[in-house]
Amino acid sequence: MTTKKNTKIRDLFLGLLFDAVGMLSYTVLGLGEFSDLVWAPLSAWLMTRMYKGRIGQAAAMVSFAEELIPGTDFIPSFTIMWLYTYVFSGSKTDKIISKK
């Protein structure tokens, strides 16, 4: 059984890994922008699998666009989504639940 803490750590690790994969296009001259054409839809799909619901769909669209726009691969969209999910919005939810 996966606990909330295990899911949180797994999502952070996967997010860092996927952000690193997205930045790999900078390392291969000439192949970079072509690899973004392959990575953009894959990163969007992965985002929807990691984060469910409308927020995951919105993050997938942002990730897709970020990978296709030249020069924006340095933006860590998976890590930003992890921070949003587990640090910023999660802390508010935890406070509300603990008050009940």
Secondary structure, DSSP 8 states (H G I E B T S, - for coil): ---HHHHHHHHHHHHHHHHHHHHGGGTSTTTHHHHHHHHHHHHHHHHHHHS-HHHHHHHHHHHHHHHHSTT-TTS-HHHHHHIIIIIIHHHHHHHHHHH-
